[in-house]
Amino acid sequence: MYSPTPTGVHDQTYVLRRLIELRGKQTAPTEAWLLGLGGGIGFQSFTFAYRDTPPILYVGTRCAHQYAHDASFLERAAGGAGLEVQVDERGGRKKAAAALLVALAQGPVIVWVGLERLHGVRAPMGETPWVVLVRAQDGDHFIVEDVYGGEMRIDSDTLSSARKALKKAKYRMLSVSDEAAIDLPAVLQAAVSRCVAELDGEHVVGGARKSFGLAALERWSRQADSSSKKGWHTRFAPGAALVGGLRQAYGWIECATGGGAFRPLYATFLRDAAAVIGDSRYLEVADVIDENGACWSALSNWMMDPSVPLLAECKAQLDAAPWPEPLSTAHQWRVRAAELPDGWEAEFYPELAQRLADLHARELRARDLLAALVR
């Protein structure tokens, strides 16, 4: 089951850091460093609407996609850290199990699993793509780590079932095959260039171009105080839909990122890069992105208005639990939506729009400063 105490910031940066640490052949980079090497910050926003179900909001603030839909983030981060990796996808359970044992003989490996299946919770809307570190075999069990549970002992059937649960990453595994020399200044320039492209919305998952990049943030600011079909007055109308949207926004922006929409973590990467290559311009950009992180945190905390007991209670529960949360947990809060004060939303929608517009302007400035570093 879910652990209430995350051991790191994010599933992918955590397991890659631990893999490097356990190999013991080089000093393990921080999660901030791996975040930067993998592509850094970005923005995505989706609303999923299903019949007879309140809308589901997703806000991604890392490079696309925030969760482990493919292997590209880990491949970039590992390559930037001087590791050669191999991604293996075997089509059947027996082949995948055999390949895992062969790879484990050389050291820990990263495997893709369904988050909910691994931790034994229902996933009526589908499994969240997730990565875990498999450290060793122990009889009919495996010693596994993830960012929520830390070290766990998982029986082979549970691990196999969790690996099979993902349709697009079934039985995917990443292992380290060798170490490679790198040109660090070139690696850093490529990593920052990737981040600029993410903010520009150039790397799209699934063809939903309007949902990626800072243009998507501007679109959210327009929809926040709109009564159109896709506007928040309609999609996240007062009641269960609005409470659900507020909880999801807070979870994705604050709980899933280490706070501040990954911006403070990325600012740390830039400061470390400045020290490595001796370029003080990175420090200026880091300060701007740190300020943006504070604004993202201010936004998410404002959305969970502490003067409203229901929202204050929601926030306390989210702060104490891992994210993403089981949908059954989200449902129990939606049924209490009537506890929102009458008319509370009248000032909420226009202020949300203004705060998002201000954030968009700030993010554009950060994007331009990052682009100047690699121009």
N, C-alpha and C positions, 0 to 999 in steps of 0.2 A: 504493500500500500504506500501511498504518498508519505514522504517524510516531511515534518514541519520545518526542518532546518536545512535549506539548501547549502551545499558545501562549496559552491562556486557561483559564477554569474550566469553562465549560459551553457546549454547542453554540449554544443560543439567545441567551443573554446576550452571548456573544462576537460573533456575527455582527451583532446589533443595535448593539452598541457600535461595531463597525467601520463599519457602514453610516452611522451618525451622524457618526463621525469623518471619513469620506471625503467626506461632503457638505460639510463645512467651514463650515456656516452657524451652528453653535452648538457650545459645548464638549461633547465627548462624555462622557456619564455613565459611571461605573464599572459593572462587572458587578454589584457589590453593590447599587448603586442600582437597576439594572434588575431584578434579582432581587426586590427589595422592591416595586417598582412593579407587577411582574407577578403578585404574590400571595404571594411569600415561601416560607416553609417549610411542610411538611405531613408526612403519613405515609401510605404505602400498603405493603401486603405481600401477595404472591401466591405460590403454589406451583403450578407446572404439572407435571402427571404424564402422561407418554406411555408407551405400551407399549414394553417392552424398552429404556427409556431412563431413566437416573437422574433424579430430580426436579430441576426448574429453579426456583431461588428468585429472586424479584424483590423488592427493598426500595427503595421510593421515599421520599425525604426532602424533596423540594421540593413545591410546590403541584402538584396533579394536572393532568395526568400528567407525570412527570418528563421524558419525551421527547416529541418533536414530533408527537403524534398529531393535533392540530388547531392552529389558528392563534391560539387565544384568549390564550395567555400572551404572545405577541409583540404582539398587538393591545393588550392592557392595558398592557404595559410601554412601548410606543411612544406610546400615548395619554397616559400619565402623564408622558412626557418632552416632551409638547407637539407631537407629530407626528400628522398625519392619514395613515392608511395605507389602501391598497386591496389586498384579497386577490382574486386572479384564479385561477380553475380552469378551464382549457380542456380539453375532452373528448378531443381528439386530438393526436397528435404534431405535425402541421404547424401547427395553430392555436396550440399551446403555444409552439412555436419562434418563430412570428411575434410572438406577444404578448411574449415575452421580449426580442426585439430592439427592439420599440417602447418597452418600459419602460426598457431599458438606455440609450436615447437621453436619458433624463432623469436617469440616475444609477444607482448600484449597486442591486441588488435581492436579495431573499432567496428561495431556492427550496428546496422539500422534495425529499429524495432518500432512497434506500435506502443506509444507511451502508456495508453490506458490498459492494453493487454498485459504489458509487463508488470504494472502495479495493481492489477486486479480490479479495475473499475470499468463500468459500462461506457461504451462509446457509440451511442445511437446515431450520431452524426458522422461517424467515421473516426479512424485512429489518427492521432497526432504523430507525424513522422519525428523520430527521436533517435539519438545515438547514445550508445553505452560503450564502455571499455570492458572487454573481456580479458581478464588477467591470466587466468589459468583454469585448467580442468581439475576437479576434485572428485574423483569417483564418477557418480552419475550426476554431479552438479558442476556448476561453473562459478568462479569468483568473478563478480561483475561489479562495475562502478558506474553510477551516473551522478549528475549534478544534484539531484534531490536525495537519493538514498545513500550516497557515499558507497561504501563497500557492502555488497549483498551476496548471499549464496543462493543461486537460482538453479532449480533442477533443469535438466536438459530439455524436458518436454515443454516447460514454461518458456524457456528461452527460444526454442524452435518455433513455438506457437506465436510468440511476440514478433519474431523475425518474419514469419509468414503473413502476419496481419496486414502488412503494407502492400498495397497493390503495385505501386510503381518502384518500390525499393526492396522487393521481396528478396531476402537472403543476401543483401548487399553487405560487403565487408571491405574495410580498408586496412592495409598493413604496410609497414615500413620495410622497404627492400634494401635501402642503402642511404648513405649520406652523400651530399654533393656540395661542392664549393659554390658560393654565390657572390655576386657583385652587389653588396649591400646597398650602396647609393642607387643603383639601377632598380633593385627590388623595391626600395621605398618609393621611388618615383612611379613605378608601375602600380604600386598599391594605392597611392594617393590619386593617380589618374583613374583607377578603377572606382574610387569613391566619388570622384567628380561625375563620372558617367552614371553612377547609381543615382545621385541627386538629380541628374538630368533625365532620369527615367529611360536610359538606353537599354537596360537589361531587364527584359520583360519576361515574366513567367506565364505561360498559358495564353498569350495574346491579349491580355487585358491591359493595353497600353495606358489607358486613362487612369489606371489605379496605381501607377508607379511614378516615383520621382516627385520633385517639389511641385510640379503642376497638379498632382493629386492632392497635395496639402492645400493648395489654393482652391481647388474644387471643393474640398471639405469645408473650407471657410465660407464659401458661397452657399453651400447646402445647409449649413448650421442654422441659419435664420430664414429658411425658405419653406414655403408651404406647397412646393411642387411635389410631384409623385415621389421623387428621390430625396426631397428635403427632410430635415430632421423634424420639423413640425408634423410631418406625415409618417415617416418611417419610425421615428423615435418619439411618438406622441406621448403625452403625459400618461403615466401608468406603468404597466409591466414592461413595455417596450423601452421607455426612457430609463427606468431603473436598470434594465439589462444592458443598455448601451453605455451607461455611466460606469457600471462595474467592469464591463469588457474594456472600455477605453483605459480605465485606471490600471487594470491588470496588464494589458499589453504595453502601456507606456512606462509604468513604474515597476511592477512586480517582475516582469519578464526580462528586464534589461539591467538589473543592478541599480536602477534609479536614473531618471533623467533621460530616458530614451536612448541609451547607449552613449550619449554625448560626453559625459565625464570620462568614461572608459576610453573613448576615442581621443579625447584631449590628452589623456595620459600617454597613449601611443605616440602622439605628435611630440610631446615633450621628450619622450625617450628617443625619438628619432632625431630631434634637435641635438641632443647630447651625443648621439652616435656620429652624426655627419657634420656637426658644428655649424648648423644653419639656424640662426636666431629667428628667422621668419616663421619657422614652425611654432615658436613659442607664442607669437602674436595670434596665430590662427587658433592655437590651443586655448588661449584665453577667451576668444570669441565663442568657440564651441562649448567651453565650460559654461559660459553665460547662457548659451542656448539651452544647455542641459538643465540649468536652474529654472529657466522659463518653462520647459516641458514638465518639470516636476511641479512647478507652481500651477500650471494648467490642470494636471491630473489631480492634484490635491484640492484645487478649487471645485472641480467637477464633483468630488465627494464632499460636498458642503458640510463642514463640521457643525454648523448651526442646525442641521437637520438630523435628528437622532437616528433615523433609518440609515442615512448615508454614512454617518459617523460609525455606526455599527458595521456596515458593509466594509468600510475601509479597514477597520481593525481586523476583521476576519480575513480579508485579502492579504494584509500585511503579515499575517501569521501562517499563511498557507502557500504551497507552491503554486505556480502558474505555468501552463493552463490548468484550470480547475475542472473537475468533473461536471458535466452539464446538470446532473441531479442537484449539485450544490447550488448552481446558478438558479435553478427553478424555485428553490425555497425562498429566495429573495424576491423574485418576481411576484409571487402570490401576496407579498406584503406591500406592494406598490401603492396601495391606498393610503399608506402612512405618509406619503409625500404631502407637504402642506398645500392646501388649495391655492392655486395661482402662482406657486413657486416658479414654474417654468416661464412665466411671462418675461422675467428679466434674464433668465438663463440663456435662452436661444440667442438673443442679440449679443450678449457678452461673450458667449462661446465663439460666435462669428468673428468678433473683434479680436479676441485673444489668438485665434487661429491665423487671422490676417497678419497680426503683429509677428507671430512666429514664422510665418512664411517669409516676411521681409528679412527677418534675422537669418533664416536659413539660406536665403539667396546671398546675403553678404558672406556667410561662411563658405558657401560654394565658390564664390568668386575669389576669395582669399586662397582656398585650396587649389583652384585652377592656376592661380599666379605662381604657386610653388613649383608647378610642373610645366609651365609654359615654355 
